Amino acid sequence: MADLVVRRLLIDLQTPFGRNWCGGNAFSTAFFNALSMSFPFGEQFFIDAVRDAAATLPAQAQEALRADVRGFIGQEATHRRIHSLFNTHLQDQGLVDGWTPRAARRMQLLEGADPRHALAATAATEHFTAMFAEWLLAHPQVLDGAEPRLRTMWLWHSAEELEHKAVAFDIYKAAQGSDAWRRRWFRRVTLMFLDDLMRQTADNLRREGQLWKWATWKSAARILLGRGGLLGGNWRAWRSYFRADFHPAQQDSSLSARWLENNRAHYTPVGAAAEALQ
């Protein structure tokens, strides 16, 4: 894997944004807001899982993976910080994050368990985020009409998710995690992730008075189930995780590399260690 670059995103997230910031589309706005609510807790969980599991590896394996671990932690720490700023505005708008408390209660069940369980859950969720990232980079029109700074934020995040998609998986393999547990955690993560995402999206819509409007669900059907939609378009990628020979590198990352190359004006590289401490 090429060295992971930690980047500081050059956008203003101090200034509030509109309630219907995603091109006036109620469903898209509520959906992206729900995803953002999951990130601060989720990214910290991923950081801890990767760091804790990497520390159990033999010294030679730790050294071989050291740069990937540092880059992963740096990128995820940056995502956590950016989405915390974004979520502050959502809270000010009256939206309530119900996802984080549910996830925190579930993750308490892993306390004291073999660290490979948390790592398997992380690798599974990273595959989910990589699927979503590739879909969004391939369908940026979903963000048409969005505030430019927020459009940039989501595409930047997607590009970096594709960059580091293999780190947790590689550490899990190095830690001799079993394929049976890898698949089992992917099934569990699938159910938990989709349930949390739709519950939070519905709650966001309810609080905005958009839940029972025909236009809302017409848009949802188009984005999720339409031709090339998020769910239907990722069926094969989802199934691929169950293959014995699966590796995240089998997923195309060219859209990530292209976006990062074409949008250098929107970020500046920083040191991974320094960024991870912020």
N, C-alpha and C positions, 0 to 999 in steps of 0.2 A: 504494500500500500504506500502511495506517495505520502510525504509528510503532510499532516493536517495543519492548515493555516488557521489561526484564530484571528478573527476580524472584528474590528469595532465598526458598527453600523452608523453611518453618518446621516441620521435622520433625527428630527425633533419629536420626542415623545412626551415633552413637558406640556405642550399646548393641547388642550382638549380637542376631541374630534366629535363629529356628529353622531347621533344615535343610530342612524341608518347609513353608516359610513361606506358600506359595500355597494356603491352604485344605486342606492335606494332600494335594494333588494332585501326584504325583511328576512327571508330564510337564509340567504348567504351570510348576512350580517350575524344572525343568531348562531349559525353553525360555526363560523370562524371564531366568534366570541367564546363559544363553548370549548372549542379546542384550546384557545389561549388560556382559559381558566385551568386547564389540566397541566399546563407546562411547568410552572414554578415548582410544584411538589414533585411532579413526574421527573423533571430533569435532575432534581437533587437526588431522587431515588436512584436514577440511572448512574449518576456520578458515584454515589456510595457503593452501589452494587459492583461497578467495574473496579473501583479502587480496592474494595475489600477482597474481591475474588482474585485480582491480580497479585495481591500481597501473599496469597497462598501458593503461588506457582514457584517452581524451582528457580534458583537465581538466574540460570541461563535463559529460561523462558521469560522471566521478568525483564531482563535486559533487552531481549529481542522485541518485546512489545512496549517498551518504555515510551518511545516517541508516540505511538498510537494512543496509549493511555493518556499522556499529557495533552495531546491534541484533542482527544475526545472530551476530556474534562474541561479544557479551555473553551471549546465550542459550546458545550452544553451549559456551562456557567454563564456564558454570554447570552444564550437563549433564555435562560431563567431570568436574568436581569432585565432584558428587553421586555419580556412578556409580563413581568411584574409591574413595570411602568404602564404598559398597555392596560393591564387588568385594574389598575388603580382608577383609571377613567371609567371602566365598566362599573365599578363599585359606586363611583360618584353618580352614575346614571341610574342607579337603583337596581342593577342586576345583582343577583346573589349566587355565589359559587357554591353549589351543592356537591360538585364532583370531588373536590379536594378532601372534604371530611370523609366521604365514603371510601376513597382510595386509601386514606391514612388508616382507617379502621381495618381495612383488609390487610394492609402491609404489616400491621402489628402482629399478624399471625406468623410472619416470617422471622420474627425476632428469635434469635438463638438457633435458627435452622442452618443447615449446610448453606454457605454463601452461594453455591451454585444454583440454588432455587431462585434467589433474587436475580441472579445473572441470567438465568433462563427466561424469567419474566421480562427482563430488560431486553434481551435479544429478540424476543417475540414482539415486544412493543416497538422496537426499532425497525422491525420488518414492516409493521403497520405504518409507521411514520414514513418509511422510505417509499412504500406504495403510494401513499397520499402525496408525498413530495413529487414523485415522478409524474403523477397524474396532474397535479397543479401546474408544474412547469410545462407540461404538454398541452394544457388547457388554460392558459393565463386569461382567456376571455371571461372566466368566472369572476375575475377581479376588475372587469371593465367598469369604468365609472367610479372605482374606489378612490379614496384619497390617495394621491401619489405616494406619500410617505408610508402609508399602511400597505399599499400594494408592494412596495419595495421590501418592507419588513417580511411579508409572507413569502415572497419569492426567494429572498436571501435565506430565510430559515429553511425553506425546502431544499435549496442548493446544498447547504451544509449538512442537512440530514442525509442526503445521498452520499456525500463525501465520507461520512464516518459510519455508514450503515453496517460495516462488517466488524467493528471493533469488539462489541460485546460478544458477538458470535465466535470470533476467533479466540477470545479469552476463555469462553465456555469450552471450546474444543481443547484448548491447551490445558484446561483444568480437568480434562477427561470426563466432562459432563455426558450423560447418556442421551442417546437419540430418543429413547422412550420418554424421558422427562422433558426433553426439548419439545417434542410434539404435544405432550400433555399440557405443558404451560402455554403453548400457542393456542390450543383449544380454549383454555381458560381465559387467556387474555382476549381472544376474539369475542367471547361472550361479555366479559366485563367492559371492554373498551366500547363496543357498539352500544351496550345498554347505557353506560354512563354518557356517551356522546349524544344519544338521542334524548335521554332524559334531560340533560342540561340544555340542549337546543330547544326542546319543548318548553322548558321553564323560562328560558330567555324570551321566547315568543309570547308566552302567556303574560309576562310582565310588561311587554311592549304592546299588548292588545292585538297581536297579530296571529295568535295560535289558530283561530277558527276561521280564518279568511281563505277563500278559494285560491286567491293569487299566491298565498304562501305555499300551499301544498302542491300547486301546479309547478311552481319553481322548484320545490323539493324533488318532485318526481323527475323533472328534467335533469337536475344536477346529479341526483343519486342513481336514477334508473334509466335515463335516456341513453341514446346511442353514444357510446364512449363515456357513459356516466361513471361516477366514482365507484359505485359498488359493482355494477356489471363489468366495467372495464378492468377491474382488478381481480376477477375471479381466478384467472390462471396464475397470477402472481401469488395470490393467497394459497392456492393448492400446492404451489411449488415448495413451500416450506416443509411439507410433509415428506418430500423425497429424501431418501437416504443420502444422496449425493448433493443435496442442496448446499449452496454457499451464496451469501449476499452479493458477491462479486459477479454472479451470473446475471444480475439485474443491470440494465444499461444505465450508465451515469453520464452520458454525453450531454444531456440537457443541463445538468448541474454545471459541468465544466464550461459549457457555452455561456450560461447566464453569468457566471462569475467573471469570465473573461470580458464579456460585453458590458459589465456594470461596475467596473473598477472605481468609477467616480462615487459610488454609493458606500464604499467602505475603505478602511485602512487596516493593513495587517498589524497585529500587536503580538507581544510575547505571550505564549500560552500560560505560563506560570503567573504572570502579572494579571492577566485577565481573569484567571480562575479565582483569584483572591478578591476580586471586586464584588 
